[in-house]
Amino acid sequence: MSAPIVKLFTQPYFAWLDIRKEEEAHPRHYLAHLLLLALIPAVCLFFGTTYVGWSLAENETVRLSTHSALQLCVLLYLTIVAGVVVIGAFIRWMSRTFEARPTLNQCIGFAAYTVTPFFIAGLAGLYPSRWLAIAVLAAASAYSTFLLFIGLPTFMHERKEQGLLNAACVWGVGLLVLVTILVTMILVWFNVLTPEYLRAPVG
């Protein structure tokens, strides 16, 4: 959390320099960033699905029971943290192909900061809406990609051309990991946890 989050959105290049310096001084500094910011989508989704709800049909609002919403949000939180760790592990594994030799801590930390836009996008969970979710996630995906491509060469101390090639590989693997983990989460949610829906007329 010591590297200013705002700087990732206003001065991303300098933010990566600060994050790298912080990592060299405190190798596990990213843990607070990951564990705290991953709470944003989970907590917001809990309130959005239990108190606001969403509409699947006219004049009807659907909500989750408190128990089901809590299960969903705990599952989402664990999925986010696990996904970042897995992506970090893949970054470490792929780095063998390039000159950089980052530690696993560095790779997980880099992944945690790269997906920060998704953490912030979790605020949209306060108001469950399909179109809002699509718009916010699309914006988060675009900015995370931008952070990845400008950040990897800087953070890993790689030459620009090599860093861009490495970033392209990470992007492809990250997308695969994201889809796999999300699909697994959805299957567990529907087939194991059996959500309980509460339906009520609007007004």
C-alpha positions as a Markdown table, in Angstrom:
| # | Residue | x | y | z |
|---|---|---|---|---|
| 1 | Met | 0.0 | 0.0 | 0.0 |
| 2 | Ser | 3.0 | 2.3 | 0.3 |
| 3 | Ala | 3.1 | 2.9 | -3.5 |
| 4 | Pro | 0.4 | 5.4 | -4.1 |
| 5 | Ile | -2.6 | 3.9 | -5.9 |
| 6 | Val | -3.6 | 7.2 | -7.4 |
| 7 | Lys | -0.2 | 7.4 | -9.1 |
| 8 | Leu | -0.9 | 4.2 | -11.1 |
| 9 | Phe | -3.8 | 6.2 | -12.8 |
| 10 | Thr | -2.1 | 9.6 | -13.0 |
| 11 | Gln | 1.6 | 8.8 | -13.5 |
| 12 | Pro | 1.9 | 5.1 | -14.2 |
| 13 | Tyr | 5.5 | 5.1 | -15.3 |
| 14 | Phe | 6.7 | 6.8 | -12.2 |
| 15 | Ala | 4.4 | 4.6 | -10.1 |
| 16 | Trp | 6.2 | 1.5 | -11.4 |
| 17 | Leu | 9.5 | 3.0 | -10.4 |
| 18 | Asp | 8.2 | 3.7 | -6.9 |
| 19 | Ile | 6.8 | 0.1 | -6.6 |
| 20 | Arg | 10.1 | -1.4 | -7.7 |
| 21 | Lys | 12.0 | 0.6 | -5.1 |
| 22 | Glu | 9.5 | -0.4 | -2.4 |
| 23 | Glu | 9.8 | -4.0 | -3.5 |
| 24 | Glu | 13.6 | -3.9 | -3.1 |
| 25 | Ala | 13.3 | -2.5 | 0.4 |
| 26 | His | 10.3 | -4.7 | 1.5 |
| 27 | Pro | 9.9 | -7.8 | -0.6 |
| 28 | Arg | 6.4 | -8.6 | 0.6 |
| 29 | His | 5.0 | -5.1 | 0.6 |
| 30 | Tyr | 2.4 | -6.0 | -2.0 |
| 31 | Leu | 0.5 | -8.3 | 0.4 |
| 32 | Ala | -1.4 | -5.5 | 2.0 |
| 33 | His | -2.3 | -4.1 | -1.4 |
| 34 | Leu | -3.5 | -7.4 | -2.6 |
| 35 | Leu | -5.4 | -8.6 | 0.5 |
| 36 | Leu | -7.1 | -5.3 | 1.2 |
| 37 | Leu | -8.0 | -4.2 | -2.3 |
| 38 | Ala | -9.3 | -7.6 | -3.2 |
| 39 | Leu | -12.0 | -6.9 | -0.6 |
| 40 | Ile | -13.5 | -4.1 | -2.7 |
| 41 | Pro | -15.3 | -6.3 | -5.2 |
| 42 | Ala | -16.2 | -8.9 | -2.6 |
| 43 | Val | -17.7 | -6.4 | -0.1 |
| 44 | Cys | -19.4 | -4.2 | -2.8 |
| 45 | Leu | -21.0 | -7.3 | -4.4 |
| 46 | Phe | -22.3 | -8.4 | -1.0 |
| 47 | Phe | -24.1 | -5.2 | -0.4 |
| 48 | Gly | -25.3 | -4.9 | -4.1 |
| 49 | Thr | -26.7 | -8.4 | -4.2 |
| 50 | Thr | -28.4 | -8.3 | -0.8 |
| 51 | Tyr | -29.7 | -4.7 | -0.5 |
| 52 | Val | -30.0 | -3.4 | -4.1 |
| 53 | Gly | -30.6 | -6.5 | -6.2 |
| 54 | Trp | -31.1 | -6.7 | -9.9 |
| 55 | Ser | -34.0 | -7.1 | -12.4 |
| 56 | Leu | -34.5 | -10.1 | -14.7 |
| 57 | Ala | -38.1 | -9.3 | -15.5 |
| 58 | Glu | -40.2 | -6.1 | -15.4 |
| 59 | Asn | -41.6 | -5.2 | -12.0 |
| 60 | Glu | -39.5 | -7.8 | -10.2 |
| 61 | Thr | -36.2 | -7.4 | -8.2 |
| 62 | Val | -34.0 | -10.4 | -7.4 |
| 63 | Arg | -31.7 | -10.5 | -4.4 |
| 64 | Leu | -29.5 | -13.1 | -2.8 |
| 65 | Ser | -30.1 | -14.3 | 0.7 |
| 66 | Thr | -27.4 | -13.1 | 3.2 |
| 67 | His | -26.0 | -16.6 | 3.5 |
| 68 | Ser | -25.7 | -17.1 | -0.3 |
| 69 | Ala | -24.3 | -13.6 | -0.8 |
| 70 | Leu | -21.7 | -14.3 | 1.9 |
| 71 | Gln | -20.7 | -17.6 | 0.2 |
| 72 | Leu | -20.4 | -15.8 | -3.2 |
| 73 | Cys | -18.3 | -13.0 | -1.8 |
| 74 | Val | -15.9 | -15.3 | 0.1 |
| 75 | Leu | -15.6 | -17.4 | -3.0 |
| 76 | Leu | -14.9 | -14.3 | -5.1 |
| 77 | Tyr | -12.3 | -13.1 | -2.7 |
| 78 | Leu | -10.4 | -16.4 | -2.6 |
| 79 | Thr | -10.7 | -16.6 | -6.4 |
| 80 | Ile | -9.1 | -13.1 | -6.9 |
| 81 | Val | -6.2 | -13.8 | -4.5 |
| 82 | Ala | -5.6 | -17.2 | -6.0 |
| 83 | Gly | -5.8 | -15.8 | -9.5 |
| 84 | Val | -3.1 | -13.2 | -8.8 |
| 85 | Val | -0.8 | -15.7 | -7.2 |
| 86 | Val | -1.2 | -18.1 | -10.2 |
| 87 | Ile | -0.5 | -15.3 | -12.7 |
| 88 | Gly | 2.5 | -14.3 | -10.7 |
| 89 | Ala | 3.8 | -17.9 | -10.7 |
| 90 | Phe | 3.3 | -18.0 | -14.5 |
| 91 | Ile | 5.2 | -14.7 | -14.9 |
| 92 | Arg | 8.1 | -16.2 | -12.9 |
| 93 | Trp | 8.0 | -19.3 | -15.0 |
| 94 | Met | 8.0 | -17.4 | -18.3 |
| 95 | Ser | 10.8 | -15.1 | -17.2 |
| 96 | Arg | 13.2 | -18.0 | -17.7 |
| 97 | Thr | 12.9 | -17.4 | -21.4 |
| 98 | Phe | 14.1 | -13.8 | -21.0 |
| 99 | Glu | 17.1 | -12.2 | -19.4 |
| 100 | Ala | 15.2 | -11.1 | -16.3 |
| 101 | Arg | 15.3 | -13.4 | -13.2 |
| 102 | Pro | 12.7 | -12.0 | -10.9 |
| 103 | Thr | 11.7 | -13.7 | -7.6 |
| 104 | Leu | 8.3 | -15.2 | -7.1 |
| 105 | Asn | 7.5 | -12.4 | -4.7 |
| 106 | Gln | 8.3 | -9.8 | -7.3 |
| 107 | Cys | 6.1 | -11.5 | -9.9 |
| 108 | Ile | 3.1 | -11.8 | -7.6 |
| 109 | Gly | 3.6 | -8.2 | -6.5 |
| 110 | Phe | 3.7 | -7.1 | -10.1 |
| 111 | Ala | 0.5 | -9.0 | -10.9 |
| 112 | Ala | -1.2 | -7.5 | -7.9 |
| 113 | Tyr | -0.5 | -4.0 | -8.9 |
| 114 | Thr | -1.3 | -4.7 | -12.6 |
| 115 | Val | -4.9 | -5.8 | -11.7 |
| 116 | Thr | -5.5 | -2.8 | -9.5 |
| 117 | Pro | -8.1 | -1.4 | -12.1 |
| 118 | Phe | -10.1 | -4.5 | -11.5 |
| 119 | Phe | -10.1 | -4.0 | -7.8 |
| 120 | Ile | -11.4 | -0.4 | -8.3 |
| 121 | Ala | -13.9 | -1.6 | -10.8 |
| 122 | Gly | -15.4 | -3.8 | -8.0 |
| 123 | Leu | -17.2 | -0.6 | -6.8 |
| 124 | Ala | -19.7 | -1.3 | -9.6 |
| 125 | Gly | -20.8 | -4.3 | -7.5 |
| 126 | Leu | -22.8 | -1.9 | -5.3 |
| 127 | Tyr | -25.3 | -1.6 | -8.2 |
| 128 | Pro | -25.6 | -4.9 | -10.0 |
| 129 | Ser | -26.3 | -4.3 | -13.7 |
| 130 | Arg | -25.2 | -6.3 | -16.7 |
| 131 | Trp | -24.4 | -3.3 | -18.8 |
| 132 | Leu | -22.6 | -1.4 | -16.1 |
| 133 | Ala | -20.5 | -4.5 | -15.3 |
| 134 | Ile | -19.6 | -4.9 | -19.0 |
| 135 | Ala | -18.6 | -1.2 | -19.4 |
| 136 | Val | -16.6 | -1.1 | -16.2 |
| 137 | Leu | -14.8 | -4.4 | -16.8 |
| 138 | Ala | -14.0 | -3.4 | -20.3 |
| 139 | Ala | -12.4 | -0.2 | -19.0 |
| 140 | Ala | -10.5 | -2.1 | -16.3 |
| 141 | Ser | -9.3 | -4.6 | -18.8 |
| 142 | Ala | -8.0 | -1.9 | -21.1 |
| 143 | Tyr | -6.2 | 0.0 | -18.4 |
| 144 | Ser | -4.7 | -3.2 | -16.8 |
| 145 | Thr | -3.3 | -4.1 | -20.3 |
| 146 | Phe | -1.8 | -0.6 | -20.5 |
| 147 | Leu | -0.2 | -1.0 | -17.0 |
| 148 | Leu | 1.1 | -4.4 | -18.0 |
| 149 | Phe | 2.9 | -3.2 | -21.2 |
| 150 | Ile | 4.4 | -0.1 | -19.7 |
| 151 | Gly | 5.2 | -1.6 | -16.3 |
| 152 | Leu | 6.8 | -5.0 | -17.1 |
| 153 | Pro | 10.0 | -3.6 | -18.8 |
| 154 | Thr | 10.4 | -1.1 | -15.9 |
| 155 | Phe | 9.6 | -3.4 | -13.1 |
| 156 | Met | 11.7 | -6.3 | -14.4 |
| 157 | His | 14.6 | -4.1 | -15.6 |
| 158 | Glu | 14.2 | -5.5 | -19.2 |
| 159 | Arg | 15.1 | -3.8 | -22.5 |
| 160 | Lys | 11.9 | -2.3 | -24.0 |
| 161 | Glu | 11.6 | -4.7 | -26.9 |
| 162 | Gln | 12.2 | -7.7 | -24.7 |
| 163 | Gly | 9.8 | -6.3 | -22.1 |
| 164 | Leu | 7.0 | -5.8 | -24.7 |
| 165 | Leu | 7.4 | -9.4 | -25.9 |
| 166 | Asn | 7.3 | -10.7 | -22.4 |
| 167 | Ala | 4.2 | -8.5 | -21.6 |
| 168 | Ala | 2.4 | -10.0 | -24.7 |
| 169 | Cys | 3.1 | -13.5 | -23.4 |
| 170 | Val | 1.9 | -12.5 | -19.9 |
| 171 | Trp | -1.2 | -11.0 | -21.3 |
| 172 | Gly | -2.1 | -14.2 | -23.1 |
| 173 | Val | -1.4 | -16.4 | -20.1 |
| 174 | Gly | -3.2 | -14.0 | -17.8 |
| 175 | Leu | -6.3 | -14.1 | -20.0 |
| 176 | Leu | -6.3 | -17.9 | -20.0 |
| 177 | Val | -5.9 | -18.0 | -16.2 |
| 178 | Leu | -8.7 | -15.5 | -15.7 |
| 179 | Val | -11.1 | -17.4 | -17.9 |
| 180 | Thr | -10.2 | -20.7 | -16.3 |
| 181 | Ile | -10.6 | -19.5 | -12.7 |
| 182 | Leu | -13.8 | -17.6 | -13.4 |
| 183 | Val | -15.4 | -20.6 | -15.1 |
| 184 | Thr | -14.3 | -22.8 | -12.1 |
| 185 | Met | -15.8 | -20.3 | -9.7 |
| 186 | Ile | -19.1 | -20.2 | -11.5 |
| 187 | Leu | -19.4 | -24.0 | -11.6 |
| 188 | Val | -18.7 | -24.2 | -7.9 |
| 189 | Trp | -21.2 | -21.4 | -7.2 |
| 190 | Phe | -24.0 | -23.1 | -9.1 |
| 191 | Asn | -23.3 | -26.7 | -8.6 |
| 192 | Val | -21.9 | -26.9 | -5.0 |
| 193 | Leu | -23.1 | -23.8 | -3.1 |
| 194 | Thr | -26.6 | -23.7 | -4.6 |
| 195 | Pro | -27.5 | -20.0 | -4.3 |
| 196 | Glu | -30.8 | -18.9 | -2.8 |
| 197 | Tyr | -32.6 | -16.2 | -4.6 |
| 198 | Leu | -35.2 | -13.8 | -3.1 |
| 199 | Arg | -37.7 | -12.3 | -5.5 |
| 200 | Ala | -39.9 | -9.3 | -4.8 |
| 201 | Pro | -42.1 | -7.0 | -6.8 |
| 202 | Val | -40.7 | -3.6 | -7.6 |
| 203 | Gly | -42.3 | -0.9 | -5.4 |
